[in-house]
């Protein structure tokens, strides 16, 4: 039987399963920030971009699966998140997208597929829109591309457990461990008004895209996911039953199968 953590009780207590030991990791200096990355394996490159307030360790259940299937897996802590630093510039998805390109340049990755979760999904799709020659495909899980796509916030025990885990991890990993409240405020300010792309903008995307929506997503309206899939040429809509915004942690095997199915369709 596949392991489930639908209530995030294990994640709250222990975090995701630890990342494997890495021999390729470091920092890239870019636009006022030090961006942390790590890489595993060899083969077709896949970049995993975590959600807002989180960090790359949240992908612990995905890395071994992707490495085992013959991919070079690159993890990046978004600026100000995890081990990465930031300066006084406001958070912007476009700025975080430029950080990803800087890491790709440092690692001499000409082209990569991107798996994005929440804020990471938005960053990934902006890359697919603005840097199509660098992006082999975008697996876009659980985010909006304009402010109308979000639900009114309702606190739940699952969200509280995730938030508390993020707070603990921030204190452990960040170069500014006492600044979690200010960090949350700055990221939340970005989320209020960004991203804000129109259907016309989405229609310009030419990278292969999968819009992935969970059955019980706490933050994203299902009709918004459907709108994104309609608006992006050739996009596929994937629905994940039984899970919420935290599917990569709740039912990793289900989430990993969806990633593999998408990556297997990409042109080589």
C-alpha positions, 0 to 999 in steps of 0.5 A: 500500500502506498504511504499517505500523509494526507493530514501532513502529520508526518511532515509537520513532525519530521519534514519530507524525507531527507534529500540524498547526499549531494556532491554538486551544490553551491551558490550563484551570485545573482542580482543582489542575492546568493542563490543556493542549488544542488544537483543529482544524477545525469541525463535529461535535466529537470529543475524542481521549484518549490512553493512559497515559504518552503525550500528545496528539501520539500522535494525529498520524495521526488528526487530519488524517483527522478534520478532513478529514471535517468534524469539530472535533477536540479533543486533551487532555493528561491531567493530569500527562501531556504539557504538563498539570500535576498536584498531589499528588492521586493519579491517578484516572480520574474526576478525569481525566474531570472535567478533560475536562468542564472543557475542554469547558466552556471551549470551549463544547462542549455535547456531543462524541463521544470516542475513547479509547485505553487509559487514555483509553478508560476516562476516556471511558467514565466520562464516558459513564456519569456525564455522558451528556448531554455525550457523543454516543458513546464509541469505547473502544479497548484498556482494562479496566473492572475489574482482572480484564480485564488480562493478566499483564504481559510485556515485549516489544520493541514495549512497550519501544520505546513506553515509551522514546518516552514517556520522551523525550517526557515530558522534552521536554514536561513541566513536571517533565522530570526526574520521569518515574520518579515519574510512571510509578510514580503512573500504575502505582499507579492502574492496579493497582486502577482502574477497578473498575466492575461489570456493573450499573454498565455496564448503566446506560450509555446513550451509543452505545459501540463496544468496540474490541479488537485481535487481539494486545493485550498488556494486555487480555484478549479475553474482557473486551472481549466482556464489556464489549460484552455488558454495555453496552446496545447496544454494538458489538464491533469487532475489529482484526486484525493489530495490538496495543495500539498500533494507532493507530500501527501501522496508522493507516488501519485504525484511522481507518476504524474511527473513521469507521464509528463516528462515521458511525453517531452521531445528529446 
